[in-house]
């Protein structure tokens, strides 16, 4: 997370007028969107308040927005157009800037940064995305928790404390609520950038596609740490460390769905790096790095890559560029070991912090933090090309957009 100019806290969503029932756009990573084109409700009215309850429709699915200052916002999105309609939400959580869902899709997990230490929370997902708290918030053991993910087995919740430079694991109870913390591992070290790398800053924690190893990306130490999660005790055992280019500031990573490679977005030098991945040992081996914007590091505006997402067939990779205010499309080449920047498109707002692909793979959502919008894109499955599906959905300052 680069230095950020002061941002006014917005406590209500701002409506935007949209004419007719045409296509609307959604650029997003974990959900945000555009008003439901099929709803028949004028955009200004639908964005201002939750829609009345009505039966679920087959072409509408839930999406959740994690905000700064406005809690969690519940939406539905049209699975064809990506058009978003606000339904409600849960305001009583502080800066839930990242969200995750249980493997069965029934429980939503969020960050909560309301205290001196970060916390994680669970919510049962009801009709039209209504949220009901499950159990109390549980401390992550460190300041400024910034990321969380659910282990594929569904029995543990993993989190990364950016401020403290530590990672944690919590047990997930039978009802989906967050149980006791079972692990807390402190990173140590620093990097060459005194303003951003004076100490460890764990920015992400995820599990590989086979569920064998857990990986923590640390911007402050220029490393990706590999752990093994003991599913009986919930402890995290260190396995190995992979070092990035000095000063790169690794932030977020994604695994190829089938090939033995991972791709790490580097926040501080505006590159993305390919890592070879040994599924048996969890060891990562650094490969080539590519610039994330046309013209590379010589671009006029300082750029900070944020989120990465990959198509289900592993042919295309997408990355959000803050500063360049774009979504980059890469072709995955050489059986997964290479990347080629194909183009960039406007993110539909300022500071695209998070992007995510809908489960169908035909829509991409971009959460624009400073622009307070969700950009919605249609995805061409053959070429990977992104095209706006309509005007951006206007909402609160966003950290995450999560379409289910």
LUMROVO-780584 format. One record per residue (C-alpha): x, y, z; residue in three letters. Coordinates in steps of 0.02 Angstrom, whole numbers, plus 50000, padded with zeros to 5 digits. Layout:
N
XYZALA/...
***
This chain:
404
500005000050000UNK/500905015549936UNK/500825032650021UNK/499045038749998UNK/498405056649990UNK/497085061050120UNK/495395054550067UNK/493745060850136UNK/492775046850218UNK/491155043550130UNK/489755036550235UNK/488415035150103UNK/488405029149923UNK/488295042349789UNK/487035039549652UNK/487405041749469UNK/486125044249337UNK/486075031849196UNK/484885032649051UNK/483765018448998UNK/484105000149029UNK/485624998248919UNK/487264989948960UNK/488134995649119UNK/489914992749169UNK/490824984049307UNK/492704983549322UNK/493124973849471UNK/494074961449563UNK/493044956849708UNK/491454963649662UNK/490694980749630UNK/489664985349493UNK/488384993049392UNK/486544993649422UNK/485544978749365UNK/485024982249188UNK/483644969449199UNK/482914976549360UNK/481864989949277UNK/482355002149416UNK/483105019049367UNK/484955019449408UNK/484825034549523UNK/483505026249632UNK/484295009049634UNK/485995015449687UNK/485315026549825UNK/484445013049925UNK/484254994149939UNK/483014986649819UNK/481404979249888UNK/481494960749925UNK/480964949449784UNK/481214931349730UNK/482964926249678UNK/483224925549489UNK/484324913249399UNK/485264927349310UNK/485664937049469UNK/487044932349589UNK/487734940449748UNK/489224952149753UNK/490004960449904UNK/490994976549915UNK/492274979550053UNK/492414998050089UNK/493375011150186UNK/492125019750300UNK/490505011550244UNK/490624993450303UNK/490154979250187UNK/488944982950045UNK/487864968649977UNK/487384968849793UNK/486734957349659UNK/487444957449483UNK/486714952349317UNK/487734937449257UNK/487624943149076UNK/487954961849089UNK/488794963149259UNK/487554976749308UNK/487564979149497UNK/486094982949609UNK/486354987549791UNK/485344976749912UNK/485954981650084UNK/487484977250185UNK/488254977350357UNK/488944994350412UNK/489544988750584UNK/491294983350532UNK/492794995150515UNK/493674996250347UNK/493334978450284UNK/494524981350140UNK/494644963050093UNK/493344949250088UNK/493334930550058UNK/492014917050046UNK/491924899250114UNK/492134884849990UNK/490264881149998UNK/489814899349967UNK/488774900950125UNK/489904911650235UNK/490754928250201UNK/492354932750295UNK/492984950550317UNK/494354960750396UNK/493954972550539UNK/495214986150582UNK/494234994450722UNK/495504991350861UNK/497364992350897UNK/497514974850826UNK/496654968850670UNK/495234956250676UNK/494284944250563UNK/492404941350560UNK/491144929450484UNK/489394932350413UNK/488074920050355UNK/487504924350178UNK/485614924650161UNK/484384928750024UNK/484934942649906UNK/486594943349999UNK/485884948150169UNK/487254946350302UNK/487034939550479UNK/488524939850599UNK/489204922850651UNK/490074923550819UNK/491234937350881UNK/492704945350792UNK/494374936850825UNK/496024946050840UNK/497354942750709UNK/498724947150833UNK/499434961550732UNK/499074979150673UNK/498264983650506UNK/497654966850443UNK/497564968650254UNK/497164951650178UNK/496294935350217UNK/495894919050129UNK/495044902650170UNK/496044886650161UNK/495274875150028UNK/494724862450160UNK/493674876250237UNK/494254873050416UNK/495524887250434UNK/495544905950397UNK/497214913950353UNK/497634932350373UNK/499084944550342UNK/499484959150456UNK/500284972750349UNK/500714984450492UNK/501454971050604UNK/502264960750466UNK/501494944550529UNK/500314930950470UNK/498994921450568UNK/497844906450558UNK/496164903950643UNK/495104888550660UNK/493404889150573UNK/492004882050679UNK/490674870050615UNK/489424884250591UNK/490694894450490UNK/491114906650630UNK/492914911150665UNK/493674901450809UNK/495264902850909UNK/496884908750830UNK/498004893650803UNK/499564901950731UNK/500454918650728UNK/502114919950635UNK/503154935850638UNK/504194940350485UNK/505854949450507UNK/506964959650392UNK/506864974950281UNK/507174981050104UNK/508124995050017UNK/506675007450012UNK/506745016450182UNK/505005023850160UNK/504105007650122UNK/505274993650175UNK/505904998850346UNK/505234982250413UNK/504134967650364UNK/502424971150286UNK/501454955150252UNK/500214959650114UNK/499404943250062UNK/499194925150117UNK/498494911550002UNK/498554892849972UNK/499174884149815UNK/497884875849700UNK/498184858649775UNK/498034864649954UNK/499764858450002UNK/500644874450051UNK/500244892050112UNK/501134907150038UNK/501364924250118UNK/501904939050010UNK/502894952150107UNK/503174969250029UNK/504374975150165UNK/505624960850157UNK/505554957649967UNK/505084939449999UNK/503734926449972UNK/503684914250118UNK/503104896250102UNK/502254887750249UNK/501424871150280UNK/499794871750375UNK/499544857550499UNK/497674854750476UNK/497544845750643UNK/498364858950753UNK/498174874150641UNK/500014878950656UNK/501044886350514UNK/502744878350489UNK/504034888150387UNK/504634878750233UNK/505614890650121UNK/505824908650063UNK/505944916049888UNK/506754933049867UNK/506154945749739UNK/507214958449647UNK/507854970449782UNK/506624984649810UNK/505264976749702UNK/504024976249847UNK/503034960349809UNK/501204963049851UNK/500004949849783UNK/500174933549687UNK/499114921149592UNK/499454903249539UNK/499224896049366UNK/497734884149377UNK/498674869149304UNK/500484873349263UNK/501844874249398UNK/502014893249400UNK/501484908149505UNK/501434926649461UNK/501874940349586UNK/501384958649565UNK/502764970249629UNK/502074986449699UNK/503674996649710UNK/504464994049539UNK/502904991649432UNK/503314974049372UNK/502594956649378UNK/503734941749405UNK/503514923549354UNK/504024910649484UNK/504244892149453UNK/503274882249583UNK/503704864749644UNK/502014857949704UNK/502834844249806UNK/503994855249910UNK/503174872349894UNK/504814880149837UNK/504694895249722UNK/506074899449596UNK/506114917249527UNK/506024919249339UNK/505764933849221UNK/504974950549266UNK/503934961349150UNK/503344979449163UNK/501494981449199UNK/501184997049093UNK/501695001648916UNK/503385010148920UNK/503875001449081UNK/504645010849226UNK/504935026149116UNK/503075030049113UNK/502645047949161UNK/501585043449312UNK/502245033149459UNK/501295016849456UNK/500895004449594UNK/500254987349540UNK/498984979849659UNK/497964964249618UNK/498204949849496UNK/496914937749427UNK/497054923649301UNK/495794915649184UNK/495194898149227UNK/496084890949075UNK/497714899649122UNK/497884908748955UNK/497674926649015UNK/498224936349168UNK/497514952949227UNK/498324965949341UNK/497714982349416UNK/498834997649397UNK/498625011749524UNK/499305027949453UNK/499145022249274UNK/497315019149324UNK/497165003949213UNK/496904985249201UNK/498314976549107UNK/498014960849004UNK/499444948548984UNK/499564933148875UNK/500254918348972UNK/501584910648859UNK/502834896348853UNK/501694884148945UNK/501544896249091UNK/503354901749110UNK/503154918249015UNK/502064933649008UNK/501764946048868UNK/500894962748898UNK/499514964148769UNK/498634980248817UNK/497864990648955UNK/496114997848976UNK/495505011549092UNK/494935004549259UNK/493395015549259UNK/494005026049405UNK/495485030949511UNK/496645019049606UNK/496025001549557UNK/496474992349716UNK/495684975749679UNK/495054966049529UNK/494164949349516UNK/493404938149386UNK/491624931849408UNK/491484912849421UNK/490864912349240UNK/492484920349181UNK/491494932049068UNK/491494947249183UNK/492874956549273UNK/492574968949415UNK/493784982649469UNK/493644991249639UNK/494265009249619UNK/494725015349793UNK/494895034049763UNK/493645034949619UNK/492325026449727UNK/491745016049581UNK/491704998249520UNK/492224996049341UNK/491334981649254UNK/492054973049101UNK/491494959648981UNK/492864946848950UNK/493104939148777UNK/493504921048821UNK/494434918148657UNK/495574933348661UNK/495504938548844UNK/495074956348789UNK/494134967548910UNK/492754979448857UNK/491734990748972UNK/490004983449002UNK/489275000249046UNK/489645015549153UNK/490555012149317UNK/489475008849470UNK/489645023349592UNK/489815018649774UNK/491005021049923UNK/492895020949938UNK/493295002849899UNK/494584990049947UNK/493794974749869UNK/492424968649751UNK/491914950349767UNK/490684942649644UNK/490044925249692UNK/
***
